[in-house]
């Protein structure tokens, strides 16, 4: 059970811990930005940094209570879910 007021911070934490999400970030960096990023590059810390930057928060716990950050995170999760379906994982 997720503690009240920490739902989105928990979602962000789960994403960062997911090796498939980190692979998604690797592949996204290559496809969207043309970066030379081999699979397995993004760590859990890198993923957390990426989410904080995308959501414009200092800490993942700051996502809760910030409607803009929640919208960004739900978009990230939606695009990741779509990517997983394309990969045949979902």
N, C-alpha and C positions, 0 to 999 in steps of 0.2 A: 504494500500500500504506500502511495506517495503522500508525503506530508503536505498538509494544506498550504497552498501558496508556493509550492516548489515543483509543480507539475512540469513546467517548461524547462526549468533547470535540469530536471531529471531526464526529459527527452533529449536535451543537448548532451548530457553525460552519457546516455546510452548510445547516441550516435557516435560520439567520439571514441567510445570503447569498441565499436563494431569494426572489425577489420575490413568488411565490405565497404563501409563508408569511407574509410581511409583510402582504399583502392579507387573509389569513386572520385575522391579529391585528386588523386594522382592522374587519373585519366582525364578529368575535367581540366586540370592545369595544362595538359598537353593539347586537348581539343580546343579549348576556349582561348587560351593565352599563348599557345605555341611553345610552352616551356619544355625543356629537356628534363622531364621528371620520370624516372623509371618507376614501375610498379613497386610498391613497398617503401616508398620514400616518406610519405606522411606518417608521423607517429601520433599517438593519442594526444600528446601535448600540442603538436602542430594543428591537429583537428580542432582542439579547444581554442587555440589562438585564432584560427580561421573563423570559427563560429562567433567568437567575441567580436572580432573585427566586422564581420558581416552584419551582426546585430547591433553594432555600435554600443556595446556595453563593456564595462570594466571586468565584470565577472559573470559567469553563466547564471548565477543566482539572480542577477539584475534583470534577466529576461522576464521573469515573472513580475507582473505589475507594470510592464512597459509594452503597451499595445503594438507599437511599431516593431519592436524586437520580436514579439510573438508572431506577427505577420511574416517577418523575414524568416524566422525559424520554421514556420509551417510551410513556407515556400521551399526552403532547403529540403525539408523532409519529403515534400511532395516530389521534387525533382529527383531525389535519391531513390524514392520508391519507384518512379517511372524508369530510372536507369536500371534498377534491380530487375524489373519485369523484362526489360530488353535483354538483360544478361541471362534470363531464365532462372533467377534466384527466388523470385517471389511467387 
